[in-house]
Amino acid sequence: MEQILINDNSEEIAREVSVLKTKKEQIQQQFETFKFVWWGWVISSVIGAGIAFIFFTGSSYNGFNISRVISNLLAGALIGAFFYAYIFGAFRFLLSNRLRKVELELVKTGAVELQESIDQNFFTKLVQINFKYIDQYYLQTQEQADKSFRVALFAAISGFLIVISGVIMMYYGKTEPAYVTTASGIISEFIAAVFFYLYNRTILKMSQYHQKLVLTQNISLALKITDEMEKEQKDKALQLLVERLTLDINKYLSDSEK
């Protein structure tokens, strides 16, 4: 009876994994659809420049000069390119979040599947479960790092556009609003720098977790090799491995707390 329940659970988990893999492939295909392409930048810049020319220059056609036309066209092209990047970036951000969630569900389901069959090969399954949980934590950290980077990038681009707006206002003689706009842009750039700093700290933490993953893999490989040795060699190898693993253990624990 217990074996039947285990088989039923295994089949259910296998179906769930199959559904998640199919969903992952679909999201990856959608993600490939929203790629940034050079002609997209060109078209959006041309549209932005055309709109700027119509609204800011075309209405006063008799009194415009060439420098004002060029500045309006450049400003419109920049705004058009920004909207292209913003819209496609938003779609890619949403798809990336969906993809991360599916990958996280795959890792969780894989860990549950291993727990269901842990009695078959306790040591190997235990190591695999450990890897699954490390992968799960790594995916969560990576998702958080990606969000921090996108927020920092958005703040940096917004601050840059605000500064450009202030410069354009100065060019047209509107000095007081230009000062306020430029100061706001500089503050936005400072906020973006703080976000980039936090993103960098997150990346460093991810690197530390990756090193721990490599260490765990090496230990698992060593244990697997010793398991296939003869009795006498196996006992000596295990004893040496335990001594190496417990050497300066307090130092490693104190370092991990920092």
Order of alpha helices (4+ residues) and beta strands (2+ residues): alpha-alpha-alpha-alpha-alpha-alpha-alpha
